Amino acid sequence: MQTILVIITFCLATGYLLKKFIWTPITESRNSASGTLDGEKTKCGKKDCGCH
C-alpha cells in the first residue's frame, strides 16, 4: 500500500517539474515573439515619443 502511494506521489512530482521547467518555457517562447519591449502594449502608436 505504501509503495503505491510513493509511486503516485513520485509521478505527480515528476509531472509537475516537467510542466514547470520544460513544457511552459517551450510554449511561452512560441507565443512571445513580439517586436516591442513591452509586448506591443504601447499607447502612443508607431512613433516612439518617449512617454513609456
ModelCIF file with pLDDT and N, C-alpha, C, O atoms, coordinates in Angstrom:
data_MODEL
#
_entry.id   MODEL 
#
_entity.id                         1 
_entity.type                       polymer 
_entity.pdbx_number_of_molecules   1 
#
_entity_poly.entity_id                      1 
_entity_poly.type                           'polypeptide(L)' 
_entity_poly.nstd_linkage                   no 
_entity_poly.nstd_monomer                   no 
_entity_poly.pdbx_seq_one_letter_code       MQTILVIITFCLATGYLLKKFIWTPITESRNSASGTLDGEKTKCGKKDCGCH 
_entity_poly.pdbx_seq_one_letter_code_can   MQTILVIITFCLATGYLLKKFIWTPITESRNSASGTLDGEKTKCGKKDCGCH 
_entity_poly.pdbx_strand_id                 A 
#
loop_
_entity_poly_seq.entity_id 
_entity_poly_seq.num 
_entity_poly_seq.mon_id 
_entity_poly_seq.hetero 
1 1  MET n 
1 2  GLN n 
1 3  THR n 
1 4  ILE n 
1 5  LEU n 
1 6  VAL n 
1 7  ILE n 
1 8  ILE n 
1 9  THR n 
1 10 PHE n 
1 11 CYS n 
1 12 LEU n 
1 13 ALA n 
1 14 THR n 
1 15 GLY n 
1 16 TYR n 
1 17 LEU n 
1 18 LEU n 
1 19 LYS n 
1 20 LYS n 
1 21 PHE n 
1 22 ILE n 
1 23 TRP n 
1 24 THR n 
1 25 PRO n 
1 26 ILE n 
1 27 THR n 
1 28 GLU n 
1 29 SER n 
1 30 ARG n 
1 31 ASN n 
1 32 SER n 
1 33 ALA n 
1 34 SER n 
1 35 GLY n 
1 36 THR n 
1 37 LEU n 
1 38 ASP n 
1 39 GLY n 
1 40 GLU n 
1 41 LYS n 
1 42 THR n 
1 43 LYS n 
1 44 CYS n 
1 45 GLY n 
1 46 LYS n 
1 47 LYS n 
1 48 ASP n 
1 49 CYS n 
1 50 GLY n 
1 51 CYS n 
1 52 HIS n 
#
_struct_asym.id          A 
_struct_asym.entity_id   1 
#
loop_
_ma_qa_metric.id 
_ma_qa_metric.mode 
_ma_qa_metric.name 
_ma_qa_metric.software_group_id 
_ma_qa_metric.type 
1 global pLDDT . pLDDT 
2 local  pLDDT . pLDDT 
#
_ma_qa_metric_global.metric_id      1 
_ma_qa_metric_global.metric_value   76.98 
_ma_qa_metric_global.model_id       1 
_ma_qa_metric_global.ordinal_id     1 
#
loop_
_ma_qa_metric_local.label_asym_id 
_ma_qa_metric_local.label_comp_id 
_ma_qa_metric_local.label_seq_id 
_ma_qa_metric_local.metric_id 
_ma_qa_metric_local.metric_value 
_ma_qa_metric_local.model_id 
_ma_qa_metric_local.ordinal_id 
A MET 1  2 92.00 1 1  
A GLN 2  2 96.00 1 2  
A THR 3  2 97.00 1 3  
A ILE 4  2 96.00 1 4  
A LEU 5  2 97.00 1 5  
A VAL 6  2 97.00 1 6  
A ILE 7  2 98.00 1 7  
A ILE 8  2 98.00 1 8  
A THR 9  2 98.00 1 9  
A PHE 10 2 98.00 1 10 
A CYS 11 2 98.00 1 11 
A LEU 12 2 98.00 1 12 
A ALA 13 2 97.00 1 13 
A THR 14 2 97.00 1 14 
A GLY 15 2 95.00 1 15 
A TYR 16 2 95.00 1 16 
A LEU 17 2 94.00 1 17 
A LEU 18 2 93.00 1 18 
A LYS 19 2 92.00 1 19 
A LYS 20 2 91.00 1 20 
A PHE 21 2 89.00 1 21 
A ILE 22 2 88.00 1 22 
A TRP 23 2 84.00 1 23 
A THR 24 2 84.00 1 24 
A PRO 25 2 79.00 1 25 
A ILE 26 2 81.00 1 26 
A THR 27 2 81.00 1 27 
A GLU 28 2 78.00 1 28 
A SER 29 2 73.00 1 29 
A ARG 30 2 70.00 1 30 
A ASN 31 2 64.00 1 31 
A SER 32 2 56.00 1 32 
A ALA 33 2 51.00 1 33 
A SER 34 2 52.00 1 34 
A GLY 35 2 55.00 1 35 
A THR 36 2 56.00 1 36 
A LEU 37 2 56.00 1 37 
A ASP 38 2 55.00 1 38 
A GLY 39 2 57.00 1 39 
A GLU 40 2 57.00 1 40 
A LYS 41 2 58.00 1 41 
A THR 42 2 57.00 1 42 
A LYS 43 2 57.00 1 43 
A CYS 44 2 60.00 1 44 
A GLY 45 2 58.00 1 45 
A LYS 46 2 61.00 1 46 
A LYS 47 2 63.00 1 47 
A ASP 48 2 62.00 1 48 
A CYS 49 2 64.00 1 49 
A GLY 50 2 63.00 1 50 
A CYS 51 2 62.00 1 51 
A HIS 52 2 55.00 1 52 
#
loop_
_atom_site.group_PDB 
_atom_site.id 
_atom_site.type_symbol 
_atom_site.label_atom_id 
_atom_site.label_alt_id 
_atom_site.label_comp_id 
_atom_site.label_asym_id 
_atom_site.label_entity_id 
_atom_site.label_seq_id 
_atom_site.pdbx_PDB_ins_code 
_atom_site.Cartn_x 
_atom_site.Cartn_y 
_atom_site.Cartn_z 
_atom_site.occupancy 
_atom_site.B_iso_or_equiv 
_atom_site.pdbx_formal_charge 
_atom_site.auth_seq_id 
_atom_site.auth_comp_id 
_atom_site.auth_asym_id 
_atom_site.auth_atom_id 
_atom_site.pdbx_PDB_model_num 
ATOM 1   N N  . MET A 1 1  ? 0.824  -1.202 0.000   1.00 92.00 ? 1  MET A N  1 
ATOM 2   C CA . MET A 1 1  ? 0.000  0.000  0.000   1.00 92.00 ? 1  MET A CA 1 
ATOM 3   C C  . MET A 1 1  ? 0.865  1.262  0.000   1.00 92.00 ? 1  MET A C  1 
ATOM 4   O O  . MET A 1 1  ? 0.608  2.206  -0.746  1.00 92.00 ? 1  MET A O  1 
ATOM 5   N N  . GLN A 1 2  ? 1.886  1.259  0.843   1.00 96.00 ? 2  GLN A N  1 
ATOM 6   C CA . GLN A 1 2  ? 2.749  2.430  0.902   1.00 96.00 ? 2  GLN A CA 1 
ATOM 7   C C  . GLN A 1 2  ? 3.542  2.615  -0.390  1.00 96.00 ? 2  GLN A C  1 
ATOM 8   O O  . GLN A 1 2  ? 3.819  3.743  -0.799  1.00 96.00 ? 2  GLN A O  1 
ATOM 9   N N  . THR A 1 3  ? 3.896  1.525  -1.016  1.00 97.00 ? 3  THR A N  1 
ATOM 10  C CA . THR A 1 3  ? 4.640  1.609  -2.265  1.00 97.00 ? 3  THR A CA 1 
ATOM 11  C C  . THR A 1 3  ? 3.806  2.290  -3.348  1.00 97.00 ? 3  THR A C  1 
ATOM 12  O O  . THR A 1 3  ? 4.336  3.093  -4.117  1.00 97.00 ? 3  THR A O  1 
ATOM 13  N N  . ILE A 1 4  ? 2.529  1.986  -3.420  1.00 96.00 ? 4  ILE A N  1 
ATOM 14  C CA . ILE A 1 4  ? 1.641  2.600  -4.404  1.00 96.00 ? 4  ILE A CA 1 
ATOM 15  C C  . ILE A 1 4  ? 1.535  4.101  -4.153  1.00 96.00 ? 4  ILE A C  1 
ATOM 16  O O  . ILE A 1 4  ? 1.564  4.883  -5.103  1.00 96.00 ? 4  ILE A O  1 
ATOM 17  N N  . LEU A 1 5  ? 1.414  4.516  -2.900  1.00 97.00 ? 5  LEU A N  1 
ATOM 18  C CA . LEU A 1 5  ? 1.344  5.941  -2.573  1.00 97.00 ? 5  LEU A CA 1 
ATOM 19  C C  . LEU A 1 5  ? 2.641  6.662  -2.929  1.00 97.00 ? 5  LEU A C  1 
ATOM 20  O O  . LEU A 1 5  ? 2.614  7.799  -3.400  1.00 97.00 ? 5  LEU A O  1 
ATOM 21  N N  . VAL A 1 6  ? 3.764  6.009  -2.706  1.00 97.00 ? 6  VAL A N  1 
ATOM 22  C CA . VAL A 1 6  ? 5.056  6.605  -3.049  1.00 97.00 ? 6  VAL A CA 1 
ATOM 23  C C  . VAL A 1 6  ? 5.185  6.759  -4.560  1.00 97.00 ? 6  VAL A C  1 
ATOM 24  O O  . VAL A 1 6  ? 5.663  7.789  -5.034  1.00 97.00 ? 6  VAL A O  1 
ATOM 25  N N  . ILE A 1 7  ? 4.772  5.766  -5.313  1.00 98.00 ? 7  ILE A N  1 
ATOM 26  C CA . ILE A 1 7  ? 4.843  5.820  -6.776  1.00 98.00 ? 7  ILE A CA 1 
ATOM 27  C C  . ILE A 1 7  ? 3.927  6.921  -7.312  1.00 98.00 ? 7  ILE A C  1 
ATOM 28  O O  . ILE A 1 7  ? 4.321  7.665  -8.210  1.00 98.00 ? 7  ILE A O  1 
ATOM 29  N N  . ILE A 1 8  ? 2.714  7.032  -6.773  1.00 98.00 ? 8  ILE A N  1 
ATOM 30  C CA . ILE A 1 8  ? 1.782  8.085  -7.206  1.00 98.00 ? 8  ILE A CA 1 
ATOM 31  C C  . ILE A 1 8  ? 2.354  9.463  -6.891  1.00 98.00 ? 8  ILE A C  1 
ATOM 32  O O  . ILE A 1 8  ? 2.295  10.363 -7.729  1.00 98.00 ? 8  ILE A O  1 
ATOM 33  N N  . THR A 1 9  ? 2.906  9.636  -5.694  1.00 98.00 ? 9  THR A N  1 
ATOM 34  C CA . THR A 1 9  ? 3.494  10.920 -5.310  1.00 98.00 ? 9  THR A CA 1 
ATOM 35  C C  . THR A 1 9  ? 4.689  11.264 -6.200  1.00 98.00 ? 9  THR A C  1 
ATOM 36  O O  . THR A 1 9  ? 4.855  12.413 -6.609  1.00 98.00 ? 9  THR A O  1 
ATOM 37  N N  . PHE A 1 10 ? 5.511  10.274 -6.495  1.00 98.00 ? 10 PHE A N  1 
ATOM 38  C CA . PHE A 1 10 ? 6.661  10.493 -7.367  1.00 98.00 ? 10 PHE A CA 1 
ATOM 39  C C  . PHE A 1 10 ? 6.223  10.896 -8.774  1.00 98.00 ? 10 PHE A C  1 
ATOM 40  O O  . PHE A 1 10 ? 6.812  11.797 -9.370  1.00 98.00 ? 10 PHE A O  1 
ATOM 41  N N  . CYS A 1 11 ? 5.203  10.241 -9.304  1.00 98.00 ? 11 CYS A N  1 
ATOM 42  C CA . CYS A 1 11 ? 4.706  10.572 -10.643 1.00 98.00 ? 11 CYS A CA 1 
ATOM 43  C C  . CYS A 1 11 ? 4.110  11.975 -10.680 1.00 98.00 ? 11 CYS A C  1 
ATOM 44  O O  . CYS A 1 11 ? 4.317  12.708 -11.647 1.00 98.00 ? 11 CYS A O  1 
ATOM 45  N N  . LEU A 1 12 ? 3.380  12.353 -9.647  1.00 98.00 ? 12 LEU A N  1 
ATOM 46  C CA . LEU A 1 12 ? 2.816  13.701 -9.592  1.00 98.00 ? 12 LEU A CA 1 
ATOM 47  C C  . LEU A 1 12 ? 3.917  14.757 -9.514  1.00 98.00 ? 12 LEU A C  1 
ATOM 48  O O  . LEU A 1 12 ? 3.845  15.783 -10.190 1.00 98.00 ? 12 LEU A O  1 
ATOM 49  N N  . ALA A 1 13 ? 4.927  14.507 -8.696  1.00 97.00 ? 13 ALA A N  1 
ATOM 50  C CA . ALA A 1 13 ? 6.027  15.461 -8.571  1.00 97.00 ? 13 ALA A CA 1 
ATOM 51  C C  . ALA A 1 13 ? 6.815  15.568 -9.875  1.00 97.00 ? 13 ALA A C  1 
ATOM 52  O O  . ALA A 1 13 ? 7.195  16.667 -10.279 1.00 97.00 ? 13 ALA A O  1 
ATOM 53  N N  . THR A 1 14 ? 7.062  14.447 -10.531 1.00 97.00 ? 14 THR A N  1 
ATOM 54  C CA . THR A 1 14 ? 7.782  14.462 -11.805 1.00 97.00 ? 14 THR A CA 1 
ATOM 55  C C  . THR A 1 14 ? 6.979  15.203 -12.869 1.00 97.00 ? 14 THR A C  1 
ATOM 56  O O  . THR A 1 14 ? 7.540  15.988 -13.633 1.00 97.00 ? 14 THR A O  1 
ATOM 57  N N  . GLY A 1 15 ? 5.675  14.961 -12.923 1.00 95.00 ? 15 GLY A N  1 
ATOM 58  C CA . GLY A 1 15 ? 4.821  15.654 -13.875 1.00 95.00 ? 15 GLY A CA 1 
ATOM 59  C C  . GLY A 1 15 ? 4.808  17.149 -13.635 1.00 95.00 ? 15 GLY A C  1 
ATOM 60  O O  . GLY A 1 15 ? 4.843  17.927 -14.589 1.00 95.00 ? 15 GLY A O  1 
ATOM 61  N N  . TYR A 1 16 ? 4.757  17.565 -12.388 1.00 95.00 ? 16 TYR A N  1 
ATOM 62  C CA . TYR A 1 16 ? 4.782  18.988 -12.049 1.00 95.00 ? 16 TYR A CA 1 
ATOM 63  C C  . TYR A 1 16 ? 6.091  19.638 -12.490 1.00 95.00 ? 16 TYR A C  1 
ATOM 64  O O  . TYR A 1 16 ? 6.083  20.719 -13.079 1.00 95.00 ? 16 TYR A O  1 
ATOM 65  N N  . LEU A 1 17 ? 7.206  18.985 -12.207 1.00 94.00 ? 17 LEU A N  1 
ATOM 66  C CA . LEU A 1 17 ? 8.503  19.545 -12.584 1.00 94.00 ? 17 LEU A CA 1 
ATOM 67  C C  . LEU A 1 17 ? 8.667  19.618 -14.104 1.00 94.00 ? 17 LEU A C  1 
ATOM 68  O O  . LEU A 1 17 ? 9.216  20.589 -14.623 1.00 94.00 ? 17 LEU A O  1 
ATOM 69  N N  . LEU A 1 18 ? 8.194  18.597 -14.812 1.00 93.00 ? 18 LEU A N  1 
ATOM 70  C CA . LEU A 1 18 ? 8.264  18.629 -16.272 1.00 93.00 ? 18 LEU A CA 1 
ATOM 71  C C  . LEU A 1 18 ? 7.414  19.760 -16.834 1.00 93.00 ? 18 LEU A C  1 
ATOM 72  O O  . LEU A 1 18 ? 7.831  20.449 -17.765 1.00 93.00 ? 18 LEU A O  1 
ATOM 73  N N  . LYS A 1 19 ? 6.230  19.953 -16.276 1.00 92.00 ? 19 LYS A N  1 
ATOM 74  C CA . LYS A 1 19 ? 5.357  21.020 -16.753 1.00 92.00 ? 19 LYS A CA 1 
ATOM 75  C C  . LYS A 1 19 ? 5.957  22.389 -16.463 1.00 92.00 ? 19 LYS A C  1 
ATOM 76  O O  . LYS A 1 19 ? 5.905  23.284 -17.306 1.00 92.00 ? 19 LYS A O  1 
ATOM 77  N N  . LYS A 1 20 ? 6.519  22.551 -15.287 1.00 91.00 ? 20 LYS A N  1 
ATOM 78  C CA . LYS A 1 20 ? 7.037  23.858 -14.887 1.00 91.00 ? 20 LYS A CA 1 
ATOM 79  C C  . LYS A 1 20 ? 8.316  24.241 -15.625 1.00 91.00 ? 20 LYS A C  1 
ATOM 80  O O  . LYS A 1 20 ? 8.450  25.383 -16.065 1.00 91.00 ? 20 LYS A O  1 
ATOM 81  N N  . PHE A 1 21 ? 9.249  23.317 -15.767 1.00 89.00 ? 21 PHE A N  1 
ATOM 82  C CA . PHE A 1 21 ? 10.557 23.662 -16.295 1.00 89.00 ? 21 PHE A CA 1 
ATOM 83  C C  . PHE A 1 21 ? 10.766 23.309 -17.766 1.00 89.00 ? 21 PHE A C  1 
ATOM 84  O O  . PHE A 1 21 ? 11.711 23.808 -18.378 1.00 89.00 ? 21 PHE A O  1 
ATOM 85  N N  . ILE A 1 22 ? 9.926  22.476 -18.343 1.00 88.00 ? 22 ILE A N  1 
ATOM 86  C CA . ILE A 1 22 ? 10.128 22.085 -19.736 1.00 88.00 ? 22 ILE A CA 1 
ATOM 87  C C  . ILE A 1 22 ? 8.968  22.528 -20.616 1.00 88.00 ? 22 ILE A C  1 
ATOM 88  O O  . ILE A 1 22 ? 9.189  23.199 -21.624 1.00 88.00 ? 22 ILE A O  1 
ATOM 89  N N  . TRP A 1 23 ? 7.738  22.169 -20.259 1.00 84.00 ? 23 TRP A N  1 
ATOM 90  C CA . TRP A 1 23 ? 6.596  22.455 -21.131 1.00 84.00 ? 23 TRP A CA 1 
ATOM 91  C C  . TRP A 1 23 ? 6.272  23.942 -21.195 1.00 84.00 ? 23 TRP A C  1 
ATOM 92  O O  . TRP A 1 23 ? 6.077  24.468 -22.291 1.00 84.00 ? 23 TRP A O  1 
ATOM 93  N N  . THR A 1 24 ? 6.207  24.635 -20.071 1.00 84.00 ? 24 THR A N  1 
ATOM 94  C CA . THR A 1 24 ? 5.845  26.052 -20.049 1.00 84.00 ? 24 THR A CA 1 
ATOM 95  C C  . THR A 1 24 ? 6.851  26.931 -20.787 1.00 84.00 ? 24 THR A C  1 
ATOM 96  O O  . THR A 1 24 ? 6.419  27.780 -21.565 1.00 84.00 ? 24 THR A O  1 
ATOM 97  N N  . PRO A 1 25 ? 8.166  26.785 -20.597 1.00 79.00 ? 25 PRO A N  1 
ATOM 98  C CA . PRO A 1 25 ? 9.091  27.627 -21.370 1.00 79.00 ? 25 PRO A CA 1 
ATOM 99  C C  . PRO A 1 25 ? 9.004  27.397 -22.879 1.00 79.00 ? 25 PRO A C  1 
ATOM 100 O O  . PRO A 1 25 ? 9.195  28.335 -23.654 1.00 79.00 ? 25 PRO A O  1 
ATOM 101 N N  . ILE A 1 26 ? 8.721  26.173 -23.306 1.00 81.00 ? 26 ILE A N  1 
ATOM 102 C CA . ILE A 1 26 ? 8.604  25.900 -24.736 1.00 81.00 ? 26 ILE A CA 1 
ATOM 103 C C  . ILE A 1 26 ? 7.386  26.612 -25.314 1.00 81.00 ? 26 ILE A C  1 
ATOM 104 O O  . ILE A 1 26 ? 7.476  27.231 -26.374 1.00 81.00 ? 26 ILE A O  1 
ATOM 105 N N  . THR A 1 27 ? 6.257  26.530 -24.630 1.00 81.00 ? 27 THR A N  1 
ATOM 106 C CA . THR A 1 27 ? 5.050  27.162 -25.155 1.00 81.00 ? 27 THR A CA 1 
ATOM 107 C C  . THR A 1 27 ? 5.107  28.676 -25.042 1.00 81.00 ? 27 THR A C  1 
ATOM 108 O O  . THR A 1 27 ? 4.538  29.364 -25.889 1.00 81.00 ? 27 THR A O  1 
ATOM 109 N N  . GLU A 1 28 ? 5.769  29.222 -24.032 1.00 78.00 ? 28 GLU A N  1 
ATOM 110 C CA . GLU A 1 28 ? 5.884  30.673 -23.901 1.00 78.00 ? 28 GLU A CA 1 
ATOM 111 C C  . GLU A 1 28 ? 6.794  31.250 -24.973 1.00 78.00 ? 28 GLU A C  1 
ATOM 112 O O  . GLU A 1 28 ? 6.548  32.357 -25.452 1.00 78.00 ? 28 GLU A O  1 
ATOM 113 N N  . SER A 1 29 ? 7.832  30.532 -25.358 1.00 73.00 ? 29 SER A N  1 
ATOM 114 C CA . SER A 1 29 ? 8.738  31.049 -26.378 1.00 73.00 ? 29 SER A CA 1 
ATOM 115 C C  . SER A 1 29 ? 8.046  31.124 -27.732 1.00 73.00 ? 29 SER A C  1 
ATOM 116 O O  . SER A 1 29 ? 8.392  31.982 -28.544 1.00 73.00 ? 29 SER A O  1 
ATOM 117 N N  . ARG A 1 30 ? 7.095  30.265 -27.995 1.00 70.00 ? 30 ARG A N  1 
ATOM 118 C CA . ARG A 1 30 ? 6.350  30.313 -29.251 1.00 70.00 ? 30 ARG A CA 1 
ATOM 119 C C  . ARG A 1 30 ? 5.380  31.490 -29.266 1.00 70.00 ? 30 ARG A C  1 
ATOM 120 O O  . ARG A 1 30 ? 5.170  32.100 -30.314 1.00 70.00 ? 30 ARG A O  1 
ATOM 121 N N  . ASN A 1 31 ? 4.794  31.813 -28.134 1.00 64.00 ? 31 ASN A N  1 
ATOM 122 C CA . ASN A 1 31 ? 3.768  32.847 -28.073 1.00 64.00 ? 31 ASN A CA 1 
ATOM 123 C C  . ASN A 1 31 ? 4.334  34.252 -27.910 1.00 64.00 ? 31 ASN A C  1 
ATOM 124 O O  . ASN A 1 31 ? 3.638  35.214 -28.236 1.00 64.00 ? 31 ASN A O  1 
ATOM 125 N N  . SER A 1 32 ? 5.535  34.415 -27.434 1.00 56.00 ? 32 SER A N  1 
ATOM 126 C CA . SER A 1 32 ? 6.069  35.739 -27.127 1.00 56.00 ? 32 SER A CA 1 
ATOM 127 C C  . SER A 1 32 ? 7.072  36.214 -28.173 1.00 56.00 ? 32 SER A C  1 
ATOM 128 O O  . SER A 1 32 ? 8.224  36.501 -27.848 1.00 56.00 ? 32 SER A O  1 
ATOM 129 N N  . ALA A 1 33 ? 6.644  36.297 -29.405 1.00 51.00 ? 33 ALA A N  1 
ATOM 130 C CA . ALA A 1 33 ? 7.515  36.784 -30.467 1.00 51.00 ? 33 ALA A CA 1 
ATOM 131 C C  . ALA A 1 33 ? 7.057  38.185 -30.877 1.00 51.00 ? 33 ALA A C  1 
ATOM 132 O O  . ALA A 1 33 ? 6.649  38.398 -32.018 1.00 51.00 ? 33 ALA A O  1 
ATOM 133 N N  . SER A 1 34 ? 7.124  39.127 -29.954 1.00 52.00 ? 34 SER A N  1 
ATOM 134 C CA . SER A 1 34 ? 6.677  40.488 -30.242 1.00 52.00 ? 34 SER A CA 1 
ATOM 135 C C  . SER A 1 34 ? 7.866  41.366 -30.591 1.00 52.00 ? 34 SER A C  1 
ATOM 136 O O  . SER A 1 34 ? 9.011  41.039 -30.279 1.00 52.00 ? 34 SER A O  1 
ATOM 137 N N  . GLY A 1 35 ? 7.579  42.485 -31.242 1.00 55.00 ? 35 GLY A N  1 
ATOM 138 C CA . GLY A 1 35 ? 8.637  43.360 -31.693 1.00 55.00 ? 35 GLY A CA 1 
ATOM 139 C C  . GLY A 1 35 ? 8.952  44.489 -30.745 1.00 55.00 ? 35 GLY A C  1 
ATOM 140 O O  . GLY A 1 35 ? 10.005 45.111 -30.884 1.00 55.00 ? 35 GLY A O  1 
ATOM 141 N N  . THR A 1 36 ? 8.095  44.786 -29.786 1.00 56.00 ? 36 THR A N  1 
ATOM 142 C CA . THR A 1 36 ? 8.341  45.887 -28.867 1.00 56.00 ? 36 THR A CA 1 
ATOM 143 C C  . THR A 1 36 ? 8.782  45.361 -27.519 1.00 56.00 ? 36 THR A C  1 
ATOM 144 O O  . THR A 1 36 ? 8.611  44.179 -27.220 1.00 56.00 ? 36 THR A O  1 
ATOM 145 N N  . LEU A 1 37 ? 9.346  46.228 -26.712 1.00 56.00 ? 37 LEU A N  1 
ATOM 146 C CA . LEU A 1 37 ? 9.851  45.811 -25.407 1.00 56.00 ? 37 LEU A CA 1 
ATOM 147 C C  . LEU A 1 37 ? 8.744  45.500 -24.417 1.00 56.00 ? 37 LEU A C  1 
ATOM 148 O O  . LEU A 1 37 ? 8.922  44.659 -23.536 1.00 56.00 ? 37 LEU A O  1 
ATOM 149 N N  . ASP A 1 38 ? 7.597  46.169 -24.547 1.00 55.00 ? 38 ASP A N  1 
ATOM 150 C CA . ASP A 1 38 ? 6.521  45.950 -23.593 1.00 55.00 ? 38 ASP A CA 1 
ATOM 151 C C  . ASP A 1 38 ? 5.463  45.003 -24.132 1.00 55.00 ? 38 ASP A C  1 
ATOM 152 O O  . ASP A 1 38 ? 4.350  44.991 -23.607 1.00 55.00 ? 38 ASP A O  1 
ATOM 153 N N  . GLY A 1 39 ? 5.749  44.227 -25.131 1.00 57.00 ? 39 GLY A N  1 
ATOM 154 C CA . GLY A 1 39 ? 4.804  43.261 -25.649 1.00 57.00 ? 39 GLY A CA 1 
ATOM 155 C C  . GLY A 1 39 ? 3.725  43.892 -26.497 1.00 57.00 ? 39 GLY A C  1 
ATOM 156 O O  . GLY A 1 39 ? 2.580  43.442 -26.470 1.00 57.00 ? 39 GLY A O  1 
ATOM 157 N N  . GLU A 1 40 ? 4.058  44.909 -27.239 1.00 57.00 ? 40 GLU A N  1 
ATOM 158 C CA . GLU A 1 40 ? 3.141  45.617 -28.130 1.00 57.00 ? 40 GLU A CA 1 
ATOM 159 C C  . GLU A 1 40 ? 1.947  46.215 -27.392 1.00 57.00 ? 40 GLU A C  1 
ATOM 160 O O  . GLU A 1 40 ? 0.817  46.160 -27.876 1.00 57.00 ? 40 GLU A O  1 
ATOM 161 N N  . LYS A 1 41 ? 2.207  46.784 -26.222 1.00 58.00 ? 41 LYS A N  1 
ATOM 162 C CA . LYS A 1 41 ? 1.152  47.441 -25.451 1.00 58.00 ? 41 LYS A CA 1 
ATOM 163 C C  . LYS A 1 41 ? 1.384  48.940 -25.404 1.00 58.00 ? 41 LYS A C  1 
ATOM 164 O O  . LYS A 1 41 ? 0.927  49.601 -24.472 1.00 58.00 ? 41 LYS A O  1 
ATOM 165 N N  . THR A 1 42 ? 2.071  49.481 -26.370 1.00 57.00 ? 42 THR A N  1 
ATOM 166 C CA . THR A 1 42 ? 2.331  50.921 -26.394 1.00 57.00 ? 42 THR A CA 1 
ATOM 167 C C  . THR A 1 42 ? 1.037  51.676 -26.698 1.00 57.00 ? 42 THR A C  1 
ATOM 168 O O  . THR A 1 42 ? 0.221  51.233 -27.507 1.00 57.00 ? 42 THR A O  1 
ATOM 169 N N  . LYS A 1 43 ? 0.869  52.791 -26.055 1.00 57.00 ? 43 LYS A N  1 
ATOM 170 C CA . LYS A 1 43 ? -0.349 53.566 -26.227 1.00 57.00 ? 43 LYS A CA 1 
ATOM 171 C C  . LYS A 1 43 ? -0.134 54.758 -27.159 1.00 57.00 ? 43 LYS A C  1 
ATOM 172 O O  . LYS A 1 43 ? -1.080 55.496 -27.433 1.00 57.00 ? 43 LYS A O  1 
ATOM 173 N N  . CYS A 1 44 ? 1.081  54.959 -27.647 1.00 60.00 ? 44 CYS A N  1 
ATOM 174 C CA . CYS A 1 44 ? 1.358  56.138 -28.462 1.00 60.00 ? 44 CYS A CA 1 
ATOM 175 C C  . CYS A 1 44 ? 1.267  55.855 -29.948 1.00 60.00 ? 44 CYS A C  1 
ATOM 176 O O  . CYS A 1 44 ? 1.376  56.784 -30.748 1.00 60.00 ? 44 CYS A O  1 
ATOM 177 N N  . GLY A 1 45 ? 1.077  54.651 -30.334 1.00 58.00 ? 45 GLY A N  1 
ATOM 178 C CA . GLY A 1 45 ? 1.065  54.351 -31.754 1.00 58.00 ? 45 GLY A CA 1 
ATOM 179 C C  . GLY A 1 45 ? 2.421  53.842 -32.209 1.00 58.00 ? 45 GLY A C  1 
ATOM 180 O O  . GLY A 1 45 ? 3.142  53.207 -31.438 1.00 58.00 ? 45 GLY A O  1 
ATOM 181 N N  . LYS A 1 46 ? 2.769  54.116 -33.452 1.00 61.00 ? 46 LYS A N  1 
ATOM 182 C CA . LYS A 1 46 ? 4.008  53.607 -34.004 1.00 61.00 ? 46 LYS A CA 1 
ATOM 183 C C  . LYS A 1 46 ? 5.199  54.513 -33.755 1.00 61.00 ? 46 LYS A C  1 
ATOM 184 O O  . LYS A 1 46 ? 6.339  54.066 -33.885 1.00 61.00 ? 46 LYS A O  1 
ATOM 185 N N  . LYS A 1 47 ? 4.981  55.745 -33.411 1.00 63.00 ? 47 LYS A N  1 
ATOM 186 C CA . LYS A 1 47 ? 6.087  56.656 -33.127 1.00 63.00 ? 47 LYS A CA 1 
ATOM 187 C C  . LYS A 1 47 ? 6.552  56.494 -31.683 1.00 63.00 ? 47 LYS A C  1 
ATOM 188 O O  . LYS A 1 47 ? 5.740  56.284 -30.782 1.00 63.00 ? 47 LYS A O  1 
ATOM 189 N N  . ASP A 1 48 ? 7.828  56.592 -31.476 1.00 62.00 ? 48 ASP A N  1 
ATOM 190 C CA . ASP A 1 48 ? 8.377  56.476 -30.121 1.00 62.00 ? 48 ASP A CA 1 
ATOM 191 C C  . ASP A 1 48 ? 8.504  57.870 -29.530 1.00 62.00 ? 48 ASP A C  1 
ATOM 192 O O  . ASP A 1 48 ? 9.490  58.570 -29.761 1.00 62.00 ? 48 ASP A O  1 
ATOM 193 N N  . CYS A 1 49 ? 7.501  58.261 -28.771 1.00 64.00 ? 49 CYS A N  1 
ATOM 194 C CA . CYS A 1 49 ? 7.501  59.627 -28.208 1.00 64.00 ? 49 CYS A CA 1 
ATOM 195 C C  . CYS A 1 49 ? 8.218  59.690 -26.854 1.00 64.00 ? 49 CYS A C  1 
ATOM 196 O O  . CYS A 1 49 ? 8.419  60.778 -26.316 1.00 64.00 ? 49 CYS A O  1 
ATOM 197 N N  . GLY A 1 50 ? 8.600  58.551 -26.307 1.00 63.00 ? 50 GLY A N  1 
ATOM 198 C CA . GLY A 1 50 ? 9.312  58.544 -25.039 1.00 63.00 ? 50 GLY A CA 1 
ATOM 199 C C  . GLY A 1 50 ? 8.399  58.640 -23.811 1.00 63.00 ? 50 GLY A C  1 
ATOM 200 O O  . GLY A 1 50 ? 8.873  58.917 -22.709 1.00 63.00 ? 50 GLY A O  1 
ATOM 201 N N  . CYS A 1 51 ? 7.119  58.417 -23.994 1.00 62.00 ? 51 CYS A N  1 
ATOM 202 C CA . CYS A 1 51 ? 6.202  58.519 -22.853 1.00 62.00 ? 51 CYS A CA 1 
ATOM 203 C C  . CYS A 1 51 ? 6.053  57.216 -22.096 1.00 62.00 ? 51 CYS A C  1 
ATOM 204 O O  . CYS A 1 51 ? 5.333  57.171 -21.099 1.00 62.00 ? 51 CYS A O  1 
ATOM 205 N N  . HIS A 1 52 ? 6.701  56.169 -22.530 1.00 55.00 ? 52 HIS A N  1 
ATOM 206 C CA . HIS A 1 52 ? 6.591  54.876 -21.838 1.00 55.00 ? 52 HIS A CA 1 
ATOM 207 C C  . HIS A 1 52 ? 7.937  54.326 -21.489 1.00 55.00 ? 52 HIS A C  1 
ATOM 208 O O  . HIS A 1 52 ? 8.030  53.246 -20.905 1.00 55.00 ? 52 HIS A O  1 
#
